[in-house]
Amino acid sequence: MAKNLLTAGLLWLCLLASAHAAASLVLGVVPYMSARKLATLYEPLRAELERTLQQPVTLESAADYSFFLERTRQGRYDIIATSPYFGRLAQLEQDYQPLARPLADLEPLLVTRRDGIRELAQLRGQTVSTSDRLANLTLAAQRYLSQAGYHPGQHLVIHPTGSHANSLAALLSGESAAAIISVSALHQFGGDIHTRIRILARLPHTTPQLYLGHKRLGSARLARLQQQLLTFANDTPQGRAFSRDLNHGGLRPVSEQDMRALDPFVRDLKGLLR
């Protein structure tokens, strides 16, 4: 009887170990585009990680930025491709380690229709559409507009629409006078969008999207993961195509200066979350 129990116990431990080994790693991507668009853009990275890590990798996002932030806080994602302010918060408070960032900086834009307003002063009393109230572009634009003397909620309305596609649709339909977006997001839309809009203002560049890994993966594995990200994005045809489609320009390690530059925006973010 005891021998049978021991055998059963060992078998159970083996099954647990096997299940653990086969468990998927989760790559979480901040929901700045539709789920379908994100799946298309990030599938090459998911497949490469699965191949090189020799472990299943699943791609997930969330319904909105708030939900994604909460899932990140809970540690649901093993690897995240996230907005810079979320990434800094994840580093400081949520046990994630920075791995890589695009070579291209984040370039926030205020855009309007080709036949729309011509100068920033005309935004007074108008609506500006954006993807999400917690999106890094929204926070950057709010800071920029406030410094220019146009305080959101007082001189104009910032209207979150749920996605960049919705934000641009609101602009093109006349529901908003301007939209907040980035150079990279416009690049990812493709098509004729550039012929239908005009840049009203270019906001200061900042640290772009960040790739981070959860510290539970261990330092050796995180170091290997970082090298795999850099090699894939910079040295393989598939990775260079991936970087081109996302307007990354390749990947490089994240510096402490990159992260510290985000601290003022993280304070803005935490103010919104309180």
Backbone torsions as a table, in degrees:
resi	resn	phi	psi	omega
1	MET	NA	-48.8	179.5
2	ALA	-61.8	-39.4	179.8
3	LYS	-63.8	-40.4	179.3
4	ASN	-64.5	-40.2	178.5
5	LEU	-64.9	-39.9	179.1
6	LEU	-64.2	-43.6	179.2
7	THR	-62.1	-43.7	179.3
8	ALA	-63.4	-40.3	179.8
9	GLY	-64.3	-42.9	178.4
10	LEU	-64.3	-40.2	178.5
11	LEU	-62.2	-41.5	179.3
12	TRP	-63.3	-42.4	177.6
13	LEU	-62.4	-40.7	177.9
14	CYS	-63.0	-41.6	179.3
15	LEU	-65.0	-40.5	177.7
16	LEU	-62.7	-43.5	179.5
17	ALA	-63.3	-41.6	179.3
18	SER	-64.3	-42.3	180.0
19	ALA	-64.5	-40.1	179.5
20	HIS	-63.4	-42.1	-178.6
21	ALA	-64.9	-34.8	-176.4
22	ALA	-87.9	-8.9	-176.9
23	ALA	-58.7	143.3	-179.0
24	SER	-74.8	141.9	162.9
25	LEU	-81.1	147.0	-177.7
26	VAL	-110.6	121.1	174.3
27	LEU	-97.2	111.4	-178.9
28	GLY	-98.5	130.3	-179.9
29	VAL	-119.2	128.2	-179.7
30	VAL	-58.7	139.3	-171.0
31	PRO	-82.3	64.9	-179.8
32	TYR	-87.1	-11.9	174.4
33	MET	-129.5	175.4	175.6
34	SER	-63.7	157.2	-179.5
35	ALA	-58.3	-39.3	179.9
36	ARG	-64.9	-42.4	179.8
37	LYS	-66.6	-42.2	178.4
38	LEU	-62.4	-40.7	179.6
39	ALA	-62.0	-39.5	178.8
40	THR	-67.3	-45.3	-175.4
41	LEU	-68.6	-38.5	-171.2
42	TYR	-101.4	-2.3	177.4
43	GLU	-58.7	-40.8	178.2
44	PRO	-58.7	-39.4	178.6
45	LEU	-69.4	-44.2	178.5
46	ARG	-57.0	-47.4	-178.3
47	ALA	-64.3	-38.9	179.7
48	GLU	-66.9	-42.6	178.3
49	LEU	-64.0	-41.1	178.5
50	GLU	-62.1	-39.9	-179.1
51	ARG	-69.3	-47.0	-174.2
52	THR	-78.5	-32.7	178.7
53	LEU	-83.1	-13.3	-178.5
54	GLN	53.3	47.6	-179.5
55	GLN	-154.3	141.6	178.4
56	PRO	-57.6	138.4	176.5
57	VAL	-126.8	126.4	177.9
58	THR	-108.1	147.8	-179.6
59	LEU	-103.7	127.1	179.5
60	GLU	-135.2	158.1	171.0
61	SER	-135.6	-139.9	179.0
62	ALA	-160.0	168.0	-176.8
63	ALA	-66.6	-33.6	178.5
64	ASP	-156.6	179.4	-176.4
65	TYR	-64.4	-40.0	-179.1
66	SER	-61.9	-43.1	179.4
67	PHE	-67.3	-39.7	177.9
68	PHE	-63.8	-41.7	178.8
69	LEU	-62.4	-41.5	179.1
70	GLU	-66.2	-41.7	177.4
71	ARG	-63.4	-36.7	176.5
72	THR	-64.7	-45.0	179.0
73	ARG	-58.7	-37.4	179.5
74	GLN	-75.3	-9.9	-178.9
75	GLY	77.5	23.9	-179.2
76	ARG	-64.6	-33.8	-176.5
77	TYR	-95.8	136.8	174.1
78	ASP	-82.1	-36.0	179.8
79	ILE	-132.2	138.8	178.4
80	ILE	-127.8	141.5	167.4
81	ALA	-112.0	103.1	-165.1
82	THR	-134.0	166.8	177.2
83	SER	-65.6	151.1	-173.1
84	PRO	-59.1	-39.2	-177.8
85	TYR	-69.8	-40.0	174.5
86	PHE	-62.1	-38.1	-178.9
87	GLY	-65.0	-42.3	177.7
88	ARG	-64.2	-42.1	177.5
89	LEU	-63.1	-40.1	178.9
90	ALA	-63.5	-36.5	178.1
91	GLN	-68.7	-44.9	-173.6
92	LEU	-75.6	-33.9	-168.0
93	GLU	-130.4	-6.9	-169.9
94	GLN	-128.0	18.9	172.0
95	ASP	66.1	33.8	174.2
96	TYR	-109.4	148.1	-179.7
97	GLN	-114.3	128.1	178.3
98	PRO	-61.8	139.3	-179.3
99	LEU	-118.4	-48.3	-174.2
100	ALA	-158.4	159.6	174.6
101	ARG	-142.3	155.7	175.3
102	PRO	-62.0	152.8	173.6
103	LEU	-67.4	-34.1	179.9
104	ALA	-79.6	133.1	175.4
105	ASP	-69.3	162.8	171.3
106	LEU	-75.4	129.2	179.8
107	GLU	-119.7	92.6	178.6
108	PRO	-71.2	146.2	-179.8
109	LEU	-133.3	148.1	161.9
110	LEU	-104.5	121.6	-178.3
111	VAL	-120.5	155.1	177.0
112	THR	-135.4	174.9	177.2
113	ARG	-71.0	158.7	177.6
114	ARG	-56.3	-35.0	-179.6
115	ASP	-103.0	19.5	-175.9
116	GLY	-89.9	-158.6	-177.7
117	ILE	-61.7	155.7	-172.4
118	ARG	-107.9	-18.7	-177.2
119	GLU	-147.1	161.7	-174.6
120	LEU	-59.7	-36.5	-177.5
121	ALA	-59.3	-26.0	-178.8
122	GLN	-76.5	-4.1	176.2
123	LEU	-75.9	-18.0	-178.0
124	ARG	-56.6	125.9	-179.3
125	GLY	81.4	2.5	-176.5
126	GLN	-101.3	172.6	176.3
127	THR	-104.9	135.7	176.3
128	VAL	-116.6	120.7	-178.6
129	SER	-88.4	151.3	177.9
130	THR	-150.4	173.5	-175.7
131	SER	-76.3	-51.5	-174.2
132	ASP	-151.8	147.0	-177.0
133	ARG	-65.2	-23.9	-179.3
134	LEU	-97.0	-0.9	-178.0
135	ALA	-64.0	144.0	-179.7
136	ASN	-57.7	-36.5	179.3
137	LEU	-64.7	-37.3	178.7
138	THR	-63.7	-46.6	-179.5
139	LEU	-65.0	-40.1	178.7
140	ALA	-63.9	-42.3	-179.3
141	ALA	-68.1	-39.6	178.6
142	GLN	-62.2	-42.7	178.5
143	ARG	-64.1	-44.2	-179.5
144	TYR	-62.6	-46.8	-178.0
145	LEU	-66.4	-39.3	178.9
146	SER	-63.2	-42.5	179.0
147	GLN	-65.7	-26.4	177.6
148	ALA	-85.7	-2.1	177.3
149	GLY	95.9	10.2	179.2
150	TYR	-115.2	93.8	-172.5
151	HIS	-85.7	118.6	177.1
152	PRO	-55.5	136.1	-177.3
153	GLY	90.6	-17.3	179.1
154	GLN	-116.5	-50.1	-177.6
155	HIS	-105.0	-17.3	178.7
156	LEU	-159.0	169.9	-177.5
157	VAL	-114.5	128.1	171.4
158	ILE	-95.1	121.1	-174.1
159	HIS	-115.3	104.0	175.2
160	PRO	-69.5	135.9	-176.5
161	THR	-116.5	-8.3	177.9
162	GLY	105.1	-21.5	178.9
163	SER	-166.5	163.0	175.3
164	HIS	-62.9	-37.2	179.6
165	ALA	-62.4	-43.6	178.5
166	ASN	-65.8	-38.3	-179.7
167	SER	-62.7	-45.5	178.3
168	LEU	-67.5	-36.3	178.0
169	ALA	-63.1	-40.2	177.5
170	ALA	-62.7	-39.1	178.0
171	LEU	-64.6	-49.6	-174.2
172	LEU	-69.0	-26.3	179.1
173	SER	-85.7	-7.5	179.6
174	GLY	91.8	4.3	178.1
175	GLU	-71.7	-25.4	176.5
176	SER	-131.3	155.8	179.9
177	ALA	-88.5	-21.0	179.4
178	ALA	-152.9	165.3	178.1
179	ALA	-136.2	149.5	177.5
180	ILE	-100.4	125.2	-178.9
181	ILE	-154.6	176.4	177.9
182	SER	-118.4	162.4	175.3
183	VAL	-58.3	-41.9	-178.7
184	SER	-63.9	-43.5	-179.9
185	ALA	-63.8	-41.1	176.9
186	LEU	-60.9	-40.6	178.6
187	HIS	-61.8	-39.2	-177.7
188	GLN	-72.2	-25.1	175.4
189	PHE	-67.9	-42.7	-177.8
190	GLY	65.4	-155.0	179.2
191	GLY	64.7	-148.0	-175.0
192	ASP	-102.8	18.3	-173.9
193	ILE	-57.5	-34.2	-178.0
194	HIS	-65.7	-24.2	-179.7
195	THR	-82.4	-10.5	-173.8
196	ARG	-106.5	-9.0	-178.0
197	ILE	-128.3	167.0	177.5
198	ARG	-137.3	143.2	-179.7
199	ILE	-78.7	120.6	178.7
200	LEU	-87.6	-38.1	179.6
201	ALA	-156.8	140.7	172.4
202	ARG	-100.5	121.9	-178.8
203	LEU	-87.8	162.1	-180.0
204	PRO	-57.0	139.8	176.0
205	HIS	-65.0	154.5	176.1
206	THR	-150.1	176.0	176.4
207	THR	-55.7	133.6	-175.8
208	PRO	-87.9	-164.5	175.6
209	GLN	-48.6	143.8	-177.7
210	LEU	-119.9	144.7	171.5
211	TYR	-107.6	125.3	-179.6
212	LEU	-133.0	155.5	176.0
213	GLY	-123.1	146.3	-179.5
214	HIS	-72.3	140.5	-175.9
215	LYS	-66.2	-15.9	177.5
216	ARG	-65.9	-17.4	177.4
217	LEU	-69.8	-18.9	178.9
218	GLY	91.7	149.8	-173.7
219	SER	-63.2	-39.9	-178.6
220	ALA	-65.7	-42.2	-178.9
221	ARG	-70.4	-36.6	178.0
222	LEU	-65.8	-39.0	177.4
223	ALA	-63.7	-41.0	178.2
224	ARG	-66.0	-41.0	-179.8
225	LEU	-63.4	-42.1	177.8
226	GLN	-59.7	-45.2	-179.3
227	GLN	-65.0	-37.0	178.6
228	GLN	-66.1	-39.5	177.1
229	LEU	-61.7	-46.3	-177.6
230	LEU	-66.3	-43.4	-179.7
231	THR	-64.2	-44.7	-179.6
232	PHE	-60.2	-51.8	-173.2
233	ALA	-70.6	-30.1	-172.2
234	ASN	-104.6	-24.1	-168.0
235	ASP	-123.5	4.0	179.5
236	THR	-124.0	148.9	178.7
237	PRO	-59.2	-41.9	-179.3
238	GLN	-65.5	-39.7	-179.4
239	GLY	-70.1	-37.8	177.8
240	ARG	-66.4	-35.3	175.9
241	ALA	-66.9	-41.8	176.1
242	PHE	-57.9	-48.0	179.7
243	SER	-63.4	-38.6	179.4
244	ARG	-66.1	-43.4	-178.5
245	ASP	-64.5	-31.2	179.0
246	LEU	-93.7	-0.4	-177.7
247	ASN	61.5	32.6	179.4
248	HIS	-75.9	-35.3	-172.8
249	GLY	72.9	14.2	-173.9
250	GLY	105.6	-179.9	179.0
251	LEU	-126.0	154.3	172.8
252	ARG	-143.5	164.2	175.9
253	PRO	-61.3	155.7	179.6
254	VAL	-89.2	131.4	177.9
255	SER	-93.0	161.3	176.0
256	GLU	-65.1	-31.6	176.2
257	GLN	-63.6	-40.0	175.9
258	ASP	-54.8	-44.9	-174.5
259	MET	-74.9	-42.4	-179.1
260	ARG	-64.1	-30.9	179.7
261	ALA	-63.0	-17.7	-177.1
262	LEU	-89.1	-9.7	-172.5
263	ASP	-58.7	-41.2	177.7
264	PRO	-60.2	-36.4	-179.6
265	PHE	-75.1	-31.5	175.6
266	VAL	-65.3	-37.7	175.7
267	ARG	-63.3	-40.4	176.0
268	ASP	-61.6	-43.2	-179.9
269	LEU	-61.2	-46.6	-178.1
270	LYS	-65.9	-30.6	174.9
271	GLY	-63.6	-38.2	177.5
272	LEU	-68.6	-33.3	-175.4
273	LEU	-79.3	-18.6	-179.3
274	ARG	-72.7	NA	NA
